[in-house]
Amino acid sequence: MKKSWTLRSDYGGVSPVIATILLVGVTVVLAATLYIMAFGFGTGTTDTPPVATFTKSYVENGLKFTFTPFSKDTVWGDVSFVLTAEADSISFVNITTEDMMSDSGTVTKNLGYQPLGNLSVYMNLTDLAGNGYVNQGDSFTLTTGGGAFSNAVNYDINVMYDPIGAVIDSVTFQG
């Protein structure tokens, strides 16, 4: 007895259009999965510090440091200052952008003083535009009470970019 193979016509296959759509969908899902496995999802974001320098000039009982242009917009709230003299170090932090803003223009903010050895070091910030951003021409002054910066000591002032703890610029000076 011989078997005869006959095709049944009541079974339908997947249409070519549906097959193509399924094939493309599976390919996209596989590609996305491989991308996430290889590069991670939402990681690898890096923040770079702004680039700027500052110039120094002498004022009564201290120094004034004036900023050059910043390479990117930087708010005062992202900046802090660290002054070091030999084994002593002080920081001027907790600067808020709102404190440096004014509709009427120039803002000067007194950050008080910090003891550095036998000196009391005072810091004032000046935002010429009063816009809350550190711009060219904005400045900070370091003055002393109860003495003067010594000519025999090297002082280092570091302007820090707080979001990543990087140094924007650093200057060494003597009294």
N, C-alpha and C positions, 0 to 999 in steps of 0.2 A: 504494500500500500504506500502510495506516494503522497507526501504531504504537500499541500499547496499553500503557499503563503499569499495571503491576500491583505491588502491594505484596507484598513477600515477608514472610512471617510467621515465618521462621526466624531473623531477626536481632532480638536483644533490645536495647533501649536501657538507659540507666542509670536505675535506679529513682529516683523523686523523693526518697526518704530519703537515698540516697547522694549525690545531686546537692546537696541542702541541706547535708549535712555537708562536702562538698568546698568549697562556696561560703563557708561560715563559716570553715573552716580557712584558705583563701587570704586572706580579709579580715583575720583575726587576724595572720597573718604579715606582710602589708603594713602594717598599723597598727603593729606592733612595729618594723619596719624604719624607718618614718618617724619614730617616736618617738626611736629611737637616733640617727638622722641629725640630728634637730633639737636634741635636748637632750644628747647624748653619753651614754656608758654609764659610770656610776660616777664621774663628775666633778662638780665643783661643790660638794663637801662643804666647808663652812667651819666653823672652830672659832672661837668668840668668847671673848675673855678674860673672866674673872670680874670683877665689879664689887665693889670694896671700898675702904675708906679706912683710914687709921690716924691715931691721935692721938700727939702727942709729949709727953714729960715729961722733965725734967732729972734725971739721976742723977749720982753722983760721977764726974767725968772724962768725961762724955758725955751721951747722950740715950737714952731708951727710947721705942720706937714700938710702940703697941698696936693690933691690928687690930680693925675693926668686922666685922660678919658679911659673909661672902662670898656673892655671888649664886648661886654653884654650888659643888659640892664641888671642892676644889682640894687636891691633895697637895703636900707640901713639895718633892717631886722636880720639880715643874713651876714652881717659883719660884726666882728669883735676884735679886740686889741689885746695883745700880750706884750708886756714890757719886762725885760730881763736884765738884771745887773748882777754879774758874777753868780752867786748861788741863790739870789733872791729873784722872785718872779711875781708879777701881779697881772690881773686880767680886768679889762673893762668889757663887760658883757651885758646881756639883757637890754640891748638897745631895741626900741620898737620903731617900726616904720611910721606909725601914727604920731609918735612924739616929734618926728622930723618933718611933719607936713603942716603947711599953713597956706591959706588962700592969699595972705598978704605978702608972701615972699620969704625972705631969709629967716631961717630958724637957727638959733644957737641953743644947744642943750648942754647943761652942766651935768656930767656924770659923777661928780663928787671926787673924793680922793681915796687913794689906797696907800698904805704904808709900804715903802720900799727901802729896807734897811732903816737908816735914820732919817730918811726923807718922807715927806708927804707929797705924793704926786697927784695933781689934779688934771682932769681931762675935760675938755670942752669940744663938742662937735659943731660944725657949721654947715648947713645945707643952704647954699645960696639961692636956689630956686624954691626951696620949701616944698619940694615935690615928693619927698620920701625916698628918692633914689640917690645913690652916690654918683655924682657927676663930676666932670672936669671942673676944677676950681673949688669944689667943696674941700673942707679941711678939718683937721683936728689939732688941738694944741695940748702940749704937756707942760705944765708949770709946776713949780715946787713951792712948798711952804716949809720954813725951818731949815733953810740951806739951799744949795744949788746943785745941779748936776755936776759931778766931779770930772775934772780933766784927766784924772788917773784911772777912771773906770770906763770900760766899754759897755754901753747900753744898747740892747737890741730891741727894736720895736717891730712886731709882726702884726700885719693886718690879716686876719683870718676870714676865710669863707666858711661859715658855720655849717651849711648843709652837708658838706663832706669833710670838714675839718682840714681843709687845705690852706696853705699860705698864699695870699694874693701878692704880697710884697713884704720885704723885710729890709730894714735899714739899721746900720750900726752907727752910733754917734757917741761923742764925748761932750762933757759940759763945755 
